[in-house]
Amino acid sequence: MVRKKHARGAAHSVTSPRLRGEVGSRSDPGERDSPCTERVESPPELDPLPSERAFTPVFDGLCGEREQRALYRLMAWLSPAYPVGAFSYSGGIEQAVERGDIKDAASLKRWLAVIIAEGSGFCDAVFCAQAHRAITAGNDTLLREVAEVAAAFAPSKERHLETTAQGRAFVEATRAAWPCAALDRLAGAWDGPVAYPVAVGVTAAGHGIVVEAALSAYLQAVVANLISAGVRLIPLGQTEGLRLLAAFEPVVAATVTRALSVPLDQVGSATFRADIAAMLHETQYTRLFRS
């Protein structure tokens, strides 16, 4: 891998111009080097933490029965208690902590901001939206294309395991408790491994849940799980983890809006450092997580 020299404090961009700053960068050039030394630029600054701003009410009144049922199901399906094994995956964060790229709340915040806005989080949101759209439109050709691309899009062996193992577990658990014809349609259109966001998108559409709500709930669950991994690995306090989760609310909202407008043939990511960390995790000597 070719490395490019640069002056201290200067950032060398290897990704899209939408990003600014650095992810997992080192402030001290004397720290030990990492195979993942390319610098990638970070997204715009996150909103202030909860202690620095006031929240506005989300609901103006009571939801209707349909909305209440949708909220109940999304909370159940994407809860840490749902048996998909999300707690055992870190998405490469364990390797990033091992290398010193993530060492505190601030570096974890920068790392995850790029993951959600430009990396696997964004791509998963597109796959979830497209799977929902395919079921709603009754388009089995699109459904197969989405399932195939999503399964092939993982940048490493462990990330492929992460998304397909959770996808399979989600489908099995949901068939047992909340069966719907959409899951049968998915099985008929695609006989390969099912990526997690595809399983969620198909199920949400099959139960008549609007795509915006499904995407928001899915990305919140992804962010919460990655923050939980960081809390255990760095380590951080529980309150610090909750402050991070609150700070990602506008990031998730912006990612949902963008994912809804991106067609399947234009999906892509620009998080090379995170992808390389996921690859290196496969040979990490001591590991707590499966990815």
C-alpha positions, 0 to 999 in steps of 0.5 A: 500500500502506497503511503503519502507524506504530508506535513504535520496537521495537514490532511490528505484526502482519499475520499469524496469531497463531501467529507472534511477533517479526519477519521481516526487521525493521530495528533501525535506523530510519535505514536506507533504506526498503523497499516491503516494510515491513510487519512480520510476526511470527516463529515460536517460537525455534529450537533452540540451534545444534549447538555449544550442544546434544548430538545423540541417535542417530537409528537404534537399529539397521540398517534393513531392505532396504525402508527402505534402498532408500527412503533411497537413492532419497530421497537421490538424488531430493532431492540438489543433483545431481538435475537440477531446477535448484534452485540457480538459485532463491532464492525471493525471498531475493535481493531480501530481501538487496538491500533489507537485510531479510536481512543476516546469519545471524540475519536469514536464520534468522528469515526461513527459519523463517517460510517453512518454518513458515508460508509456501511450505515449509509449503504445499508440504509439504501439497501433497506429503502430499496428492499422496502420499495421492491415489496411495496411495488411488487417488483421481484426483479428489483428485490432480487437485485437488492438482495444480491448487491447487499450480500456482495457489498460487505468489504471483508469476510467478517463484515459479510458474516455480520450482515448475513448472520443477522439477516438470517436470524432476523428472518427466522425470529420474525417468521416465528413471531410476526410472519408476513407474506413479504418474507415468503416473497423474498425467499422466492426471489432470492435463495442466497444469504440475506443481508440484515438491512434487506431483511428489515426493509422487506419485513417493514414493507410487509407489515405496512410500515412507512419506509422513513420510520423503518430507516430511522429505527434501523440506523438508530439500532446500528448506531446504538450497537456500535456505540455500545461496542465502543463503550466496552472497548475504549472503555467509556462510561454509560452516560458518555455513550448515551450523550453520543447516541443523542448527538447522532440523532440529526446525523441519522435523520440526514442519512435517511433523507439522502438514502431515500433519493439514491438509486441502487446503481449509485450506492457506494461508500468512501470509508477505506480506513474503516474497511481496512480495519474490518479486514485486519480484525480477521487476524487480530490476536485477542478479540472480544467481537466477531467483527 
